[in-house]
Amino acid sequence: MRKALLYCLLLLAGGLTACETTYVEQDRAALGLDYFPIEIGDYKIYKVIDIKYQFDIPAKDSFEMRELVDTSFYDQANTLQYKIIRSIKRYGQSEWVDDSVMVVAKNDQNVILTKDNTKYVKLVFPVQDNKVWLGDAFNDRVVNPLETGPYDRKEPYTYQHVGAPFKYGDITYTNTATVVHGRPKNTPLQLDDRKEVYAKGIGRVYRLFNRVVYCNDSSCPQGVGFKQNGHERHEILITHGSR
């Protein structure tokens, strides 16, 4: 990229601008902006599998969820925002039922999603392996109130497997980036596994939320692996496009 910039500067010095568009395109591609494309009319439909555990008894729900980029507008800070309508359709039903509304702002630094009046930093640019940022940087959520460091009090997000393929079932995405939420745990007493996978040119293709509290100590009458409570949710992209 440094050579490309030097080449452009030399051409500009001679009154030529032929490389301007090419260099800008290369620069934006290097940032990883294509991991979150967004335009009015874009939609994604996910298959959702939602399981809640109470005293080791699962309550399973399954349905389809659509996220539609409905409109865009500029807020009071002159920031371009996209309004996304989330709708639900249960199997056997023909009509989508609106469920909630989210707002997304994207620039060359980050992607910020606002839901229920709470902001989350979903992605940051450039997209690079092992990069860590605060998903709760712009909200009041505190996950560890007794800690003092910002990365201990707030929820850290981390990039992993940038550029790697991702396979779910029969579908393989060749270039993806995984965002790990929080600090994963897998102990005899607790499971915490939360992540989102973004495919280049498509956006989010998979989300996992899996948190379980086990009863595994010696005094637990139910035995090892008993799920006192928990919530497991999978969101799998099944189709996407633009209206």
DOTIKE-787872 format. One record per residue (C-alpha): x, z, y. Coordinates in steps of 0.02 Angstrom, whole numbers, plus 50000, padded with zeros to 5 digits. Layout:
// residues N
+-------+-------+-------+
!    px !    pz !    py !
+-------+-------+-------+
!     X !     Z !     Y !
...
+-------+-------+-------+
***
This chain:
// residues 243
+-------+-------+-------+
!    px !    pz !    py !
+-------+-------+-------+
! 50000 ! 50000 ! 50000 !
! 50146 ! 50039 ! 50117 !
! 50215 ! 49864 ! 50091 !
! 50044 ! 49789 ! 50123 !
! 50029 ! 49884 ! 50287 !
! 50203 ! 49827 ! 50341 !
! 50158 ! 49648 ! 50300 !
! 50000 ! 49661 ! 50404 !
! 50095 ! 49732 ! 50551 !
! 50217 ! 49587 ! 50544 !
! 50075 ! 49462 ! 50541 !
! 49987 ! 49550 ! 50684 !
! 50147 ! 49544 ! 50785 !
! 50143 ! 49356 ! 50761 !
! 49962 ! 49345 ! 50814 !
! 49890 ! 49328 ! 50637 !
! 49750 ! 49433 ! 50562 !
! 49726 ! 49353 ! 50390 !
! 49770 ! 49510 ! 50292 !
! 49655 ! 49628 ! 50388 !
! 49505 ! 49618 ! 50271 !
! 49611 ! 49624 ! 50112 !
! 49705 ! 49778 ! 50168 !
! 49546 ! 49872 ! 50217 !
! 49469 ! 49832 ! 50048 !
! 49624 ! 49893 ! 49957 !
! 49628 ! 50052 ! 50059 !
! 49445 ! 50095 ! 50025 !
! 49467 ! 50057 ! 49840 !
! 49615 ! 50175 ! 49834 !
! 49507 ! 50314 ! 49906 !
! 49386 ! 50301 ! 49760 !
! 49231 ! 50272 ! 49867 !
! 49159 ! 50163 ! 49729 !
! 49129 ! 50318 ! 49623 !
! 48980 ! 50353 ! 49736 !
! 48900 ! 50191 ! 49797 !
! 48740 ! 50217 ! 49895 !
! 48618 ! 50095 ! 49978 !
! 48433 ! 50101 ! 50022 !
! 48332 ! 50049 ! 49870 !
! 48460 ! 50107 ! 49741 !
! 48385 ! 50203 ! 49596 !
! 48446 ! 50290 ! 49439 !
! 48341 ! 50351 ! 49293 !
! 48405 ! 50490 ! 49181 !
! 48349 ! 50560 ! 49016 !
! 48342 ! 50748 ! 49035 !
! 48358 ! 50873 ! 48894 !
! 48327 ! 51050 ! 48956 !
! 48340 ! 51203 ! 48842 !
! 48317 ! 51384 ! 48897 !
! 48361 ! 51530 ! 48783 !
! 48285 ! 51702 ! 48786 !
! 48332 ! 51823 ! 48646 !
! 48403 ! 51676 ! 48548 !
! 48237 ! 51581 ! 48553 !
! 48253 ! 51407 ! 48627 !
! 48119 ! 51329 ! 48738 !
! 48155 ! 51143 ! 48743 !
! 48091 ! 51017 ! 48870 !
! 48127 ! 50831 ! 48882 !
! 48076 ! 50703 ! 49013 !
! 48139 ! 50563 ! 49125 !
! 48202 ! 50591 ! 49302 !
! 48220 ! 50458 ! 49437 !
! 48325 ! 50471 ! 49594 !
! 48278 ! 50340 ! 49724 !
! 48369 ! 50310 ! 49889 !
! 48214 ! 50296 ! 49997 !
! 48272 ! 50283 ! 50178 !
! 48416 ! 50322 ! 50295 !
! 48426 ! 50404 ! 50465 !
! 48548 ! 50480 ! 50589 !
! 48542 ! 50668 ! 50612 !
! 48571 ! 50765 ! 50774 !
! 48760 ! 50753 ! 50747 !
! 48744 ! 50562 ! 50734 !
! 48788 ! 50569 ! 50548 !
! 48711 ! 50438 ! 50435 !
! 48603 ! 50524 ! 50303 !
! 48516 ! 50451 ! 50151 !
! 48351 ! 50523 ! 50092 !
! 48338 ! 50530 ! 49902 !
! 48172 ! 50562 ! 49816 !
! 48182 ! 50641 ! 49643 !
! 48033 ! 50606 ! 49530 !
! 47985 ! 50660 ! 49354 !
! 47895 ! 50564 ! 49218 !
! 47852 ! 50649 ! 49055 !
! 47846 ! 50551 ! 48895 !
! 47674 ! 50476 ! 48868 !
! 47641 ! 50466 ! 49054 !
! 47646 ! 50305 ! 49155 !
! 47663 ! 50373 ! 49332 !
! 47810 ! 50455 ! 49419 !
! 47773 ! 50622 ! 49502 !
! 47880 ! 50670 ! 49653 !
! 47978 ! 50828 ! 49619 !
! 48098 ! 50858 ! 49764 !
! 48192 ! 50778 ! 49908 !
! 48380 ! 50778 ! 49937 !
! 48487 ! 50712 ! 50079 !
! 48661 ! 50637 ! 50057 !
! 48795 ! 50600 ! 50186 !
! 48947 ! 50498 ! 50135 !
! 49103 ! 50457 ! 50234 !
! 49287 ! 50423 ! 50195 !
! 49321 ! 50609 ! 50171 !
! 49180 ! 50673 ! 50062 !
! 49002 ! 50663 ! 49995 !
! 48888 ! 50805 ! 50049 !
! 48720 ! 50832 ! 49964 !
! 48588 ! 50944 ! 50043 !
! 48453 ! 51015 ! 49930 !
! 48336 ! 51161 ! 49968 !
! 48427 ! 51181 ! 50136 !
! 48593 ! 51210 ! 50045 !
! 48742 ! 51094 ! 50065 !
! 48859 ! 51051 ! 49921 !
! 49021 ! 50951 ! 49933 !
! 48995 ! 50839 ! 49781 !
! 49150 ! 50730 ! 49798 !
! 49304 ! 50721 ! 49907 !
! 49416 ! 50571 ! 49941 !
! 49538 ! 50512 ! 49885 !
! 49486 ! 50542 ! 49705 !
! 49638 ! 50614 ! 49614 !
! 49666 ! 50709 ! 49453 !
! 49673 ! 50899 ! 49470 !
! 49620 ! 50898 ! 49653 !
! 49523 ! 51058 ! 49693 !
! 49400 ! 51089 ! 49834 !
! 49261 ! 51209 ! 49878 !
! 49091 ! 51145 ! 49824 !
! 49013 ! 51283 ! 49929 !
! 49119 ! 51254 ! 50083 !
! 48968 ! 51224 ! 50195 !
! 48845 ! 51352 ! 50126 !
! 48828 ! 51541 ! 50113 !
! 48842 ! 51553 ! 49924 !
! 48972 ! 51676 ! 49859 !
! 49006 ! 51680 ! 49672 !
! 49131 ! 51824 ! 49672 !
! 49087 ! 51940 ! 49819 !
! 49225 ! 52067 ! 49777 !
! 49363 ! 51937 ! 49793 !
! 49452 ! 51896 ! 49956 !
! 49527 ! 51722 ! 49933 !
! 49414 ! 51573 ! 49974 !
! 49445 ! 51492 ! 49804 !
! 49398 ! 51656 ! 49719 !
! 49241 ! 51692 ! 49820 !
! 49173 ! 51515 ! 49824 !
! 49140 ! 51390 ! 49685 !
! 49290 ! 51276 ! 49655 !
! 49263 ! 51095 ! 49600 !
! 49403 ! 51002 ! 49510 !
! 49435 ! 50819 ! 49468 !
! 49483 ! 50781 ! 49289 !
! 49506 ! 50622 ! 49186 !
! 49509 ! 50509 ! 49339 !
! 49508 ! 50326 ! 49285 !
! 49471 ! 50370 ! 49104 !
! 49328 ! 50298 ! 49000 !
! 49177 ! 50405 ! 48960 !
! 49066 ! 50381 ! 48809 !
! 48894 ! 50456 ! 48778 !
! 48799 ! 50394 ! 48627 !
! 48815 ! 50204 ! 48619 !
! 48862 ! 50181 ! 48802 !
! 49042 ! 50178 ! 48865 !
! 49093 ! 50176 ! 49048 !
! 49269 ! 50109 ! 49069 !
! 49320 ! 50195 ! 49232 !
! 49254 ! 50368 ! 49271 !
! 49298 ! 50530 ! 49359 !
! 49240 ! 50701 ! 49298 !
! 49201 ! 50841 ! 49419 !
! 49213 ! 51014 ! 49338 !
! 49108 ! 51147 ! 49424 !
! 49175 ! 51324 ! 49431 !
! 49298 ! 51393 ! 49304 !
! 49246 ! 51349 ! 49126 !
! 49231 ! 51494 ! 49005 !
! 49209 ! 51500 ! 48817 !
! 49223 ! 51679 ! 48756 !
! 49129 ! 51783 ! 48626 !
! 49025 ! 51852 ! 48769 !
! 49000 ! 51705 ! 48886 !
! 48995 ! 51514 ! 48894 !
! 49008 ! 51420 ! 49059 !
! 49026 ! 51231 ! 49047 !
! 48966 ! 51131 ! 49197 !
! 49021 ! 50958 ! 49249 !
! 48968 ! 50789 ! 49318 !
! 49037 ! 50619 ! 49271 !
! 49042 ! 50475 ! 49397 !
! 49071 ! 50294 ! 49346 !
! 49152 ! 50172 ! 49465 !
! 49026 ! 50054 ! 49543 !
! 48878 ! 50155 ! 49476 !
! 48886 ! 50338 ! 49527 !
! 48835 ! 50489 ! 49425 !
! 48806 ! 50443 ! 49243 !
! 48804 ! 50615 ! 49162 !
! 48778 ! 50797 ! 49207 !
! 48800 ! 50950 ! 49098 !
! 48744 ! 51126 ! 49141 !
! 48775 ! 51249 ! 49001 !
! 48780 ! 51436 ! 49031 !
! 48751 ! 51564 ! 48894 !
! 48768 ! 51754 ! 48883 !
! 48800 ! 51811 ! 48704 !
! 48776 ! 51978 ! 48617 !
! 48937 ! 51990 ! 48518 !
! 49003 ! 52168 ! 48530 !
! 49005 ! 52289 ! 48384 !
! 48844 ! 52372 ! 48439 !
! 48745 ! 52210 ! 48443 !
! 48611 ! 52226 ! 48308 !
! 48572 ! 52039 ! 48305 !
! 48746 ! 51985 ! 48250 !
! 48882 ! 51871 ! 48317 !
! 48827 ! 51721 ! 48422 !
! 48658 ! 51792 ! 48471 !
! 48606 ! 51709 ! 48635 !
! 48533 ! 51844 ! 48745 !
! 48492 ! 51714 ! 48877 !
! 48553 ! 51544 ! 48928 !
! 48516 ! 51374 ! 49002 !
! 48578 ! 51209 ! 48932 !
! 48537 ! 51046 ! 49022 !
! 48594 ! 50867 ! 48995 !
! 48557 ! 50724 ! 49116 !
! 48603 ! 50555 ! 49041 !
! 48590 ! 50393 ! 49141 !
! 48481 ! 50267 ! 49048 !
! 48454 ! 50133 ! 49182 !
! 48497 ! 50096 ! 49363 !
! 48474 ! 49960 ! 49491 !
! 48406 ! 49919 ! 49663 !
! 48231 ! 49879 ! 49724 !
+-------+-------+-------+
***
